[in-house]
Every structure is written in structure tokens, then in C-alpha cells.
Amino acid sequence: MPTFHCEYCGTKFPSVANLTSVPCYRHPNGPNKGKHKLYEGSEKSRYTCKYCGTTNTTIANLTSIPCVRHPKGINKGHHAPAL
């Protein structure tokens, strides 16, 4: 059974419909100010931040850490997984 991940927080959902119907606590506009966004990349053993190259074993762990090269400024946003 496939799982679908949120690009912002890494939460897993059983369907895209479930994923896109729930507010995301790590949404870029603020906690719960937008819906989860589907991560469109493939399942990987390590995920890489598209801004700085930091890696982690899960999207949830990667996106939980502020990024020093985030476009909004140093530590003003979280890591974002590359596709």
C-alpha cells in the first residue's frame, strides 16, 4: 500500500485526498494556515535539503530543522526536501 508524504512536515497519509484535506503544522504561512503539500519525489533512504544540502533519513526529520540557507534568511525557514 503506497503512502504519501507532506513536503512541509513529512507526515504520511494513505491517500492524496487525505493529505490535502488537513492543515499542516509546518506550513510556510504559519502553523495550520494552509494544507499539507504532496511531496512529489520518490521514496529515498536519505532526503537532501534543496537549499543547503543537509541530509536526513526522513522528510519529517529533515523539515523539523531550521535551514541556514533558507531564502527567507538564516534559520527563518525549515529545510525543504529536493525532489
C-alpha positions as CSV (number, residue, x, y, z in Angstrom):
1,M,0.0,0.0,0.0
2,P,1.6,3.3,-1.0
3,T,2.0,6.2,1.4
4,F,2.0,9.9,0.5
5,H,4.2,12.4,2.3
6,C,3.7,16.1,3.0
7,E,6.6,18.2,1.6
8,Y,6.4,20.6,4.5
9,C,6.3,18.2,7.5
10,G,6.8,14.7,6.3
11,T,3.6,13.3,7.7
12,K,2.5,10.2,6.0
13,F,-1.0,9.7,4.6
14,P,-2.8,6.7,2.9
15,S,-4.1,8.9,0.1
16,V,-3.6,12.2,-1.6
17,A,-7.2,13.2,-0.7
18,N,-6.4,12.7,3.0
19,L,-3.2,14.6,2.7
20,T,-4.6,17.7,1.0
21,S,-7.6,17.9,3.3
22,V,-5.8,18.6,6.6
23,P,-4.0,21.7,7.8
24,C,-0.2,21.4,8.1
25,Y,1.6,22.5,11.3
26,R,4.7,23.4,9.3
27,H,3.1,25.3,6.5
28,P,5.2,28.2,5.2
29,N,2.5,30.7,6.1
30,G,2.4,29.5,9.7
31,P,1.1,26.6,11.7
32,N,-2.2,25.4,10.3
33,K,-2.5,28.3,7.9
34,G,-2.6,26.1,4.9
35,K,-3.0,22.5,3.8
36,H,-0.3,19.8,3.5
37,K,1.5,19.7,0.2
38,L,2.2,16.5,-1.6
39,Y,5.9,15.6,-1.8
40,E,6.3,14.5,-5.5
41,G,9.7,13.0,-5.3
42,S,10.5,9.3,-4.9
43,E,11.0,7.3,-1.7
44,K,14.7,7.5,-0.7
45,S,17.0,6.2,2.0
46,R,18.2,9.8,2.6
47,Y,16.5,13.2,1.8
48,T,18.5,16.2,0.9
49,C,17.6,19.9,1.5
50,K,17.3,21.8,-1.7
51,Y,18.7,24.9,-0.2
52,C,21.8,23.8,1.7
53,G,22.4,20.1,1.0
54,T,21.8,18.8,4.6
55,T,20.6,15.2,4.6
56,N,18.4,13.1,6.9
57,T,16.7,9.7,6.8
58,T,13.1,11.0,6.8
59,I,11.3,14.1,5.4
60,A,9.9,14.7,8.9
61,N,13.3,14.8,10.5
62,L,14.7,17.0,7.7
63,T,11.9,19.5,7.8
64,S,12.0,19.8,11.6
65,I,15.3,21.7,11.5
66,P,15.8,25.4,10.5
67,C,17.9,25.9,7.4
68,V,20.9,28.3,7.4
69,R,20.5,29.0,3.7
70,H,16.7,29.4,3.6
71,P,15.5,32.0,1.0
72,K,13.8,34.0,3.8
73,G,17.1,34.3,5.7
74,I,19.3,32.3,8.1
75,N,17.1,30.0,10.2
76,K,14.0,31.8,9.1
77,G,12.5,28.7,7.5
78,H,13.0,24.9,7.6
79,H,14.9,22.6,5.3
80,A,12.9,21.6,2.2
81,P,13.4,18.2,0.5
82,A,14.8,18.2,-3.0
83,L,12.9,16.0,-5.5
